[in-house]
């Protein structure tokens, strides 16, 4: 396209893409196919946004005809502004900057593309928290699942429970900061064939905490799916069923973390790590409400009965007074050991090293003893291979409990005990119709329901 025609083209972008969903509603996938007929695979898929490293005209045009957003993925090491202009001249919807660019590169690209969406996938410690961007994201993430040691023995973590590698704590911490959609864009482990169940777990790991995993298929699956192999198509349908399960409930993303335990932490520090205190609490199935120290107010602690302050020295005098008033009002308050500093990710490291893990153990033991067997909103039983997340509507009349199973087999006979005056319970799952659950009395404050089986993921909806 001639340079003189580019401004006119850019001014028409809002009209050209008027029917394409807004960035916050994009369901992203890395798309390595160049054939326009590959888009037939998305006929019944929630995926509506394609991340492209090359953008042939026929593919981009076919995607636009299907109201699919197309994003050109740019990486450091090239003239980023020129590359962005070339991509927009190829009619893509927007730009993804993946990697750690020089300071100011993103701003220069935004100025050059004049209003077209620009999404940054950066290192966790460079994410623009609180920027007001509709989408923030990172290329860093752990591959969710139950890790095994060299002798195939299931690994136990600091909690003495079966350890589960997960991004849930990180996602919750970031989402507590603001309302931006969060993309986690880690890729499958190299030289590994991933089963459909593993892909479903990775999707659910992000979605259950309100994030989105940027769908990325391993090379073996990509090749088989491209030739329309029957088994690959069946697995593709399973993957899309889990995506659709969460995307069909946009109201879940507007709900906030439930539970009576508040964790005060700077999301730009330990909240960006995987395997930290939030994940330790999650393994124990205790609903926890991350509270960014910058947002620490009496309202942020409303409804909580316990609070953990990880880095007391980082608080302002006003913030410390909020916690003192919380304790004076009958709340239980636990602070980190003297001299404790909440550590942020360094470079490519997004997990705790052994020394940091040992330091965090001191806090974990105190938190675990404080929580004990108390019901802080939700308790779960027979869920050693699972993680959960409890969220609630603004009016408190609806509560959602997400369950994600990281094992290779279905889990049976799960029990959920909850507080509150909920009169109706419904089991929702990707592979079946909504099923009413019988609520029974456990004690004066607690009610319970039983779930016969959970395959990869399920959700219990509690309503007053």
N, C-alpha and C positions, 0 to 999 in steps of 0.2 A: 504494500500500500504506500503511495507517495506520502512523504512527510507532511505536505500541506493538507492532506485529507484526514490525517489522524485526529486533529481536534474535533472535526465534524463527526467522525465515527464515535469518538469517546462521548460526545454530547448525546448521541443516540442510544448509548448503552442502557439507560434505565428503561427505554421503550423496548429494546431488543430482548431484554431479560425480564420483562414485567411479569411473565407467568411463572418464572422460576422462583421457588421458595426463598425466603429470606435466609441470610447466613446462619442465624441462630437455630433454624429448623433444618439445616442441611444434615443429611446422614451420609458421612463420607466413606469413600473406598478408594484405595489405590487401584488404578485401572491400567493394566499392562497390555491389553489387547488394542490393536489399531484398526481392526476390521469393524465397520459400522454394524455389521450383523451381530457382533458380540453383545451389543446392547439389548438384544432379544433376551439375554440372560436376566435382565433387570425388569422384565415384564411384570412380574408379581413380587418385586423386591421393594423394600422401603428405601433402598439406597437411591439418593437423588443428587449426589454430588461426587464427581469423579476427579481424582488427583492424577494428573497426567505429566509424564516427563517428556513426551512428544505429543504433538497435537495436530495430526493430519486433518486437513480441511473437511474431508468426508465424515470423519468421526465426530468432529466438533459440531458440524452442521446437523448430523443425525441426532446427537445428544440434545441440541437446542430444540429440535422438532419434538422431542419427548419431554421437554421441560426439565432437563437434567442440567445442573450447573457443572461447568468444567473449569478446573483450576490448574494453571500451569505451575509446576513445582520447580522453583529455582533454588540453587545451592550456592554457597560461597565459592569464590574463585573465578567469577566471570563478571563482566560489566553488567551489574544487576539492573540498572535502569534501562539500558539498551535491551537486555533480554526481556524485561517486563513489557517494553513497548512492542517488541516483536510478537510476544505472546498475545497481547491485546489486539494487534493487527490480524492475528489468526482467529479472532472472534471468540476466544475463551472468555468465560464470565469474570474471572479474577485471577489472583496470584497467591501462591503459597511460598513463603520464604522459609525453607527448611534448613536449619543449621544455625551456627553462630556467626552472624554477619557483623561487619564493622559498625561502630556506633553511628547512628544517623542513616544507615542504609534503608531501613524500613520507611522512615519519613521521606526520603528521597523518592522511593518507589511510589509511595502514596501520592506525592505531588505529581509525579510523572503520569500516573494512570488516571488521575482526575476523577476520583469517586468510585472507581471499580474496587470491589472488595480485595483487601490484602490481609491474609492470615499468616501469622508468625508461628512456626513450630520451632521453639528454641530449647536450649537447656533449661531445666527446671528453675535454676537460680537466676535466669534472665527473663522469666515470664513477666509480662507487664500487668501485674496484679493491680486491680483498681483503676485500670486505664479507661474503662468504659467501652472497650472494644466488644463487639457482639460475640466474638469467638476468640479464646486464647487457647494455646496448645503447646505441647512439648513432644519431641521425638524420643524422650527418655521414659522408659517404663520397664518394670519387671514383667516376665512372662508368667501369668498367674498359674497356680497349681500347687500340688503337694510335692515338694522336692524329696528325692530319695538320696541316701548316701551311696557310696561306691558299692556297698554290699547289698544294695536294694532295700535296706531297712528305712522305713519312713522316718524322716527327720523330725525331732521335737525341738521346739523353740524355748525361749526364756520363760514362757508361760507354763511349761511342762505339758502343754497340749500339743497335738499334732500341729506342726507349723505349716502355714499356707502362705506362699508367696503371693502378694496381692498389691494392687495399686489403690485400694479403697481408702486407706487413711489419707493418702496424698490428695485424692480427688475430693474427699470431704473437707479437708483443710482449705483447699483452694476455693471450693464453692461457697464456703462460709464467708469468704471475703466479699463476694459480690455475685451479680446475676449473670455473668458471661457464660455462654456455652463453653464447655471444656472438652478439647480433643486430646486424646492420648494416642500418639502415633508410632508406638514401638512396633517393630516388625517381628515375624516369627523367628525363632532361633535358626541360625544358618545350618544347612545340611541336615535338616530335620523334616520328616514327614509328619504333618499335624493331622490328627483325626478330627472328624466333624464335632465330636463332643468337646475337644479341646478348644476349638474355635468358639463354640457356644459358651464355654466357661469364660473365655477372654471377653467376649461381648458382655455377658452378664456381670462380670467383675466390675466393668466400668459403668454400665447402665444402672445397676442397683444402687450406686452412689450418686447418680445424676450426671455422669460424664458420658462421652461417646468414644469408643475405640475406632480409630481409622482402620477399616477393614483392609487387611493385607493377606493375601494367600501365598502359601509356599509354592515353589516352582513346580513341584510334582503335581499338586492339586490344580494349579493354573493350567498346566498342559492338558491334564485329563478333562478339566472342565471345558477347555477350548475345543476339544474334539467331541464334546457332548457325550462323554462316557456315562453310562447309565448310573453307576455307583457315584460318580462325581456329581451328577445332577441331583441324585437323592440327598447327598450330603449338603449340596448347595441349598436345597429346599429347607433342610433342618436349620442351617445357619440363618437363613432369612426368616424362618419362623420365630427364632429368638429375637432378632432385630425388630420384627413386626410386633412382638409381644410388648416390648417397651415403648416403641414409637406410637403404638395405638393408645397410649395413656400419657399424653403430654402433661396432664395435670400432676403427675408424679414429680415432674421436674420443678414444679412451683411449690412443692411442699418443703418443709424444713425438718431438720433432724429432731427426732423426739427423744424422750428419755429424761431422767432426772440427774444425770451426771454431766457437768460442764467441764470442758478442758480448755483452759486459757493458754493460748500458744500463738506465737507470731507465725503466720502461714508462710512468711518468707524465710523462716529458719527451719526448725525441725519438722514443720508441717509439709515441707517439700520432700522429705525423705520417705522411703518405703521401709517397713520393718521397725518403725519407731513406736512410740507409746500408743498412738491411735490404733495401729494394727495389733498391738498386744492386747488392747482392750477389746478389739473386734473379735479376736480369737476366743475370748471368754464370753462372747455374745451379750455383752453389756452395752445397751444403747448409750451412746455418748454424743454430746453436742459440742462440736468445736466452736470456740469463741475466739476470734482474732483479738489480740490484746488491744489493737487500735479501735475495736468496736465494743470494748468492755464497758457496759452500762448496766444499771439495775434491770432494765428491760431485757437485756441479753441473758440474764440469769433467772428471769421469771420462770417459776415452775421447777427449778432445779433444787435438789436437796443436798447435793454434794458438788464440790468444785475442786479441780486440781490446777494449781498455778505452777507451770513448769519453770518459769524464769522470772522470779520475783524482782530481781534487780533491774529488769528491763521495763518495769511498770513506772508510770508517772505517779506523782503523789495522789492525783485524783483517782487513778485506776486502783491504787492500793486501798484507797478509802472505800471504793465500791465493794471490794472483797471483804474488808473489815465489817462493813454494814451487813453483808451477806452472812457472815459468821455470827454477828450480834443478833441477827434475825432467826437464828436457829440452824443455819446451814452448816454443814461439815466442810472444812477447808483444809486441803493438803498442799503444802508448798514444797518445791524442790530442795535438795540439800544445800547448805550454805556454799556459795561459790560455784554452784552449778550454772553452766551457760548452755542454752539451747543451741545446738550446732546446725548450721545450714549445709546444703550439699556443696561439695568442692569438685569443680571440674566435671568429669564424667561419672563421678561416684554419686549414686542416689540411694545407697543403703549404708547402714552403720558398719564400721569395721569392728573387730573383736574388742578393742579397747573401749570404744564408745558404747558398745553393747553392754559391757560389764558395768560402765558408769550408769547407764540407764536402768540396769537391773535394780539398783538401789531404790529408784523411784517406783519401778514396777512392783516390787514387793510391798511397798507402802500402799500403793493404789489397790493392789489385789486384796490386801488385808482390810482396807477401808470398805471396799465394795462387798467382800465376803459373799454371803448368800442372799444379800438384799436384792429385792426386786426393784430395779430402778426404771421400771416401765415395761420391760419384756424379759422373760427368761425362756431359754430353749433347752431341750433335752434330746439326747441321742443324735447329736449334730457335730460329731468330732471332725468330720470331713467337710464341714460347711461354714460359711460366713453369713451374717445377717445384717440388715440395716433397717431401722425403724424410723419412719418419717410421719409427719402429721400435717393435716390441713390447717390453715390459719385459724379457723374457728374451733379446732380441736375435736370436731365431731367425726372425723375420719382419720384412721391411722392405718398405715401400710407397713407391713413387715416383709421385706424382700429376703429370700433365701437363695443362696448359690451353693451348689454341690460341686466340689473340686475332685471328687474321686471318680474312678472309672466304672462305677456301678451305682444304681439307684439306692437311695437311703430310705428305709422304711421305719414306720412307727415313730414319727417325730411329734414331740409335744411342745406346744407354745402356751406359756402362761403370761397373762397380761394384767395390768392395772387399768382401772377406768370403768365407766358405765356403759360399755359397748353391748349392744343387744343383738347384733348380727355379725356373723363371720362368714367370709366367702374365700374359697381357694381358687386362685387363678394360675394358669400355667400355659406355656406355649403349645402344648400338645393335647389340650382338652378344653371342654366348655367349663364355665364357672360352676363351682360346686359348693353348695351351702355346707357349713360345718356346724356341728352341734356344740354349743357353749355350755360348759358345766362349771360348777362352783368348786374352787379349791379351798379358799378360806374367806373371811369377811371382806377382804380387799381384792382378792385375786380370782380371776376366772381363767379357764383353760380350754383349748381345742386340740384335737389330735389330727395329724395328717398322715394318711396311710403310706404315701410314697412320694418322694421327690426325685426326679430324674436329674436334670442339670440345674434347673431353676424353677422357682415358684414364688407366688406372692399371696400373702394372707391379707385380706381387706377387712378391717374392723370398723363397724359403723354404729353410731348411737341410734 
